[in-house]
Amino acid sequence: MSADETPIRVGPGPKSRKRYLLVACTSLLTYYFLGDRSGKTFAAFVFPDCDGAVVVHDRYQNYDAFPGLLHQLCCAHLVRDLEDAAQQYPDAHWPAQIREALQGLIRAASTARPAGLAALPADVAAPLVKAFRHGVILGPGQVKKAPGRKQQPCRDLLECLRDRQDDVLRFTTDLRIPPTSNQAERDLRPAKTQQKISGRLRSEQATRNRYAIRGYIDTARKHGASALTAIRDALAGNPWMPPVPDPP
């Protein structure tokens, strides 16, 4: 499951409020939720009901508040953070080394997945993982820890890569897990497009209704159903429902 959130404006004129639209999705399901970025909103979303699930997400801390979840940190976000680090430390080798290792692992996973493999072969993964880990070891020597809790972004990035290697590299040991949250970003993109073209929705209730309908339509489309047919069936009192998955 991939998850993400994006800010949207809700309400008329100067009284509009900044809210956040959250999404949790797979290649077959989409679910939206309107709230903010608080722990209360995240607790009201799907995460407490997903014990044992792997969630692909960025480094926002609220995703880590649910002990039953497993995590895959979005490698696309990490690659962008490493590109920023390379600009801040143009003479350092570690940003490029870690980035190239991650990109190599992502490409290898894209090749191995269609071949039906469950995980990256050890001979493919080992040199790339070694390069990744070597870069993570090298970086803190060049980005010193500051006094106190607040650290500069590159130091926070390195400490995350050091302390959460399993959550960064989980996709290499289980190829069912996507390495990025691109699915969630794609499912949120129409919300940003709608806001740019048509403007904000007039109320929170209208926004919730819109994205309840949108989640229903997106899920139907992902299963190959016609959006218009799904809407007609819902209006007729016989809404389309996704098939119940087989028990594990």
C-alpha positions as CSV (number, residue, x, y, z in Angstrom):
1,M,0.0,0.0,0.0
2,S,1.2,3.5,-0.9
3,A,0.3,6.6,1.1
4,D,0.7,10.3,0.7
5,E,-1.0,13.6,1.5
6,T,-1.3,17.0,-0.2
7,P,-2.6,20.4,0.9
8,I,-5.8,21.7,-0.6
9,R,-7.9,24.8,0.1
10,V,-11.5,24.3,1.1
11,G,-14.2,27.0,1.5
12,P,-15.3,30.2,-0.2
13,G,-13.2,33.4,-0.5
14,P,-11.0,34.6,2.3
15,K,-12.6,32.1,4.7
16,S,-11.0,29.2,3.0
17,R,-9.0,26.8,5.1
18,K,-5.9,24.8,4.4
19,R,-6.7,21.2,4.7
20,Y,-4.9,18.0,3.6
21,L,-6.2,15.3,1.4
22,L,-4.7,11.9,2.4
23,V,-4.7,8.8,0.1
24,A,-4.0,5.2,0.7
25,C,-3.9,3.0,-2.4
26,T,-2.7,0.0,-4.2
27,S,-2.8,-0.9,-7.9
28,L,-6.4,-2.0,-7.3
29,L,-7.8,0.2,-4.5
30,T,-8.0,4.0,-3.8
31,Y,-9.2,5.6,-0.6
32,Y,-9.2,9.3,0.2
33,F,-9.6,11.1,3.5
34,L,-9.9,14.8,4.3
35,G,-8.2,16.2,7.4
36,D,-4.9,17.8,8.3
37,R,-1.4,16.4,9.0
38,S,-2.0,15.8,12.7
39,G,-1.6,12.5,14.5
40,K,-5.4,12.6,15.2
41,T,-6.2,12.7,11.4
42,F,-3.7,9.8,10.7
43,A,-5.3,7.8,13.5
44,A,-8.7,8.3,12.0
45,F,-7.5,7.1,8.6
46,V,-6.9,3.5,7.6
47,F,-3.5,3.0,9.4
48,P,-4.7,1.6,12.7
49,D,-6.6,-1.1,10.8
50,C,-3.6,-2.2,8.7
51,D,-1.6,-4.3,11.1
52,G,1.1,-6.3,9.2
53,A,0.8,-4.2,6.0
54,V,3.7,-2.6,4.3
55,V,3.1,1.1,3.7
56,V,5.3,3.0,1.2
57,H,5.6,6.6,2.2
58,D,7.9,9.6,2.6
59,R,9.7,10.5,5.8
60,Y,6.8,12.3,7.5
61,Q,6.9,11.2,11.1
62,N,3.2,10.5,11.6
63,Y,3.4,7.4,9.4
64,D,5.7,5.9,12.1
65,A,3.1,6.2,14.9
66,F,1.4,2.8,14.3
67,P,3.4,-0.1,15.6
68,G,1.6,-2.7,13.5
69,L,2.8,-1.3,10.2
70,L,5.9,-2.2,8.2
71,H,7.5,0.6,6.3
72,Q,9.1,1.2,2.9
73,L,10.5,4.7,2.7
74,C,9.9,6.2,-0.8
75,C,13.1,5.9,-2.7
76,A,12.1,8.7,-5.1
77,H,11.9,11.1,-2.2
78,L,15.3,9.9,-0.9
79,V,16.9,10.3,-4.4
80,R,15.6,13.9,-4.5
81,D,17.0,14.5,-1.0
82,L,20.3,13.1,-2.1
83,E,20.4,15.3,-5.2
84,D,19.8,18.3,-2.9
85,A,22.7,17.1,-0.6
86,A,25.0,16.9,-3.6
87,Q,24.3,20.6,-4.3
88,Q,25.0,21.5,-0.7
89,Y,28.2,19.4,-0.5
90,P,29.6,19.5,-4.1
91,D,32.9,18.0,-3.1
92,A,31.4,15.1,-1.2
93,H,31.1,11.6,-2.8
94,W,28.5,10.1,-0.5
95,P,25.4,11.7,-2.0
96,A,26.1,10.4,-5.5
97,Q,27.3,7.1,-4.2
98,I,24.1,6.4,-2.2
99,R,21.9,7.8,-4.9
100,E,23.4,5.7,-7.7
101,A,23.2,2.6,-5.4
102,L,19.5,3.2,-4.8
103,Q,18.8,3.8,-8.5
104,G,20.7,0.7,-9.4
105,L,18.6,-1.4,-6.9
106,I,15.4,0.1,-8.3
107,R,16.4,-0.7,-11.9
108,A,17.3,-4.2,-10.8
109,A,14.0,-4.7,-9.1
110,S,12.2,-3.5,-12.2
111,T,14.0,-6.2,-14.2
112,A,13.6,-9.0,-11.6
113,R,9.9,-8.4,-11.0
114,P,8.6,-9.4,-14.5
115,A,10.8,-12.5,-14.3
116,G,8.7,-13.7,-11.4
117,L,11.4,-13.5,-8.8
118,A,10.4,-13.0,-5.2
119,A,13.5,-11.0,-4.3
120,L,16.6,-9.5,-5.9
121,P,19.3,-12.2,-6.5
122,A,22.1,-11.9,-3.9
123,D,24.7,-11.5,-6.6
124,V,22.8,-8.5,-8.0
125,A,21.9,-6.9,-4.7
126,A,25.1,-7.4,-2.7
127,P,27.4,-5.0,-4.5
128,L,24.8,-2.2,-4.7
129,V,23.8,-2.7,-1.0
130,K,27.5,-2.6,-0.1
131,A,27.9,0.7,-2.0
132,F,24.8,2.1,-0.3
133,R,26.0,1.2,3.2
134,H,29.5,2.5,2.5
135,G,28.1,5.9,1.5
136,V,26.0,6.0,4.6
137,I,29.1,5.3,6.7
138,L,31.1,7.9,4.9
139,G,28.5,10.7,5.1
140,P,28.4,11.5,8.8
141,G,32.1,12.1,8.9
142,Q,31.5,15.0,6.5
143,V,28.2,16.3,7.9
144,K,28.9,16.8,11.6
145,K,26.2,16.4,14.3
146,A,25.1,19.8,15.7
147,P,24.6,20.3,19.4
148,G,21.0,19.7,20.5
149,R,18.1,17.9,18.8
150,K,17.7,20.0,15.7
151,Q,20.0,18.9,12.9
152,Q,20.6,20.2,9.4
153,P,18.6,18.4,6.8
154,C,21.6,16.4,5.4
155,R,22.4,15.1,8.8
156,D,18.8,14.1,9.4
157,L,18.9,12.3,6.0
158,L,22.0,10.4,6.8
159,E,20.8,9.4,10.2
160,C,17.6,8.1,8.6
161,L,19.5,6.1,6.0
162,R,21.7,4.7,8.8
163,D,19.0,3.9,11.3
164,R,16.3,2.7,8.9
165,Q,18.2,0.7,6.3
166,D,15.6,-2.1,6.5
167,D,12.9,0.4,5.7
168,V,14.8,1.8,2.8
169,L,15.8,-1.5,1.2
170,R,12.7,-3.6,2.1
171,F,11.7,-3.7,-1.6
172,T,14.9,-5.6,-2.5
173,T,13.9,-8.6,-0.3
174,D,10.2,-8.7,-1.3
175,L,9.6,-7.6,-4.9
176,R,5.8,-7.2,-4.3
177,I,6.7,-4.0,-2.5
178,P,7.1,-0.9,-4.7
179,P,10.2,1.1,-4.0
180,T,8.4,4.5,-4.4
181,S,5.0,6.0,-3.5
182,N,4.4,7.0,-7.1
183,Q,1.0,5.3,-7.1
184,A,-0.2,7.5,-4.3
185,E,1.2,10.6,-6.0
186,R,-0.6,9.7,-9.2
187,D,-3.9,9.2,-7.3
188,L,-3.5,12.7,-5.7
189,R,-2.5,14.5,-8.9
190,P,-6.1,15.0,-10.1
191,A,-6.9,16.9,-6.9
192,K,-4.2,19.4,-7.5
193,T,-5.2,19.7,-11.2
194,Q,-8.9,20.3,-10.2
195,Q,-7.9,23.0,-7.7
196,K,-5.7,24.8,-10.3
197,I,-8.4,24.7,-13.0
198,S,-11.7,25.0,-11.1
199,G,-10.6,26.5,-7.8
200,R,-11.4,25.3,-4.3
201,L,-14.5,23.4,-3.3
202,R,-17.1,25.4,-1.3
203,S,-17.2,23.3,1.9
204,E,-15.6,20.5,3.7
205,Q,-18.6,18.3,3.3
206,A,-18.6,18.9,-0.5
207,T,-14.9,18.0,-0.6
208,R,-15.5,14.8,1.4
209,N,-18.4,13.9,-0.9
210,R,-16.2,14.6,-4.0
211,Y,-13.4,12.3,-2.9
212,A,-15.7,9.5,-1.7
213,I,-17.0,9.4,-5.2
214,R,-13.5,9.8,-6.7
215,G,-12.2,6.9,-4.6
216,Y,-15.1,4.7,-5.8
217,I,-14.5,5.6,-9.5
218,D,-10.7,5.2,-9.3
219,T,-11.1,1.8,-7.7
220,A,-13.6,0.7,-10.3
221,R,-11.3,1.9,-13.1
222,K,-8.3,0.0,-11.6
223,H,-10.4,-3.2,-11.9
224,G,-11.2,-2.4,-15.5
225,A,-14.8,-1.4,-14.9
226,S,-16.3,1.6,-16.7
227,A,-16.5,4.7,-14.6
228,L,-19.9,5.7,-16.2
229,T,-21.3,2.2,-15.6
230,A,-20.1,2.3,-12.0
231,I,-21.8,5.7,-11.4
232,R,-25.0,4.5,-13.1
233,D,-25.1,1.4,-10.9
234,A,-24.5,3.4,-7.7
235,L,-27.3,5.8,-8.6
236,A,-29.6,2.8,-9.3
237,G,-28.8,1.4,-5.8
238,N,-26.6,-1.4,-7.0
239,P,-23.0,0.0,-6.6
240,W,-20.1,-1.8,-8.1
241,M,-18.0,-3.5,-5.5
242,P,-14.4,-4.8,-5.8
243,P,-14.1,-8.6,-5.7
244,V,-13.3,-10.1,-2.3
245,P,-9.6,-11.3,-2.3
246,D,-8.9,-15.0,-1.7
247,P,-7.8,-15.8,1.8
248,P,-4.0,-16.1,2.3
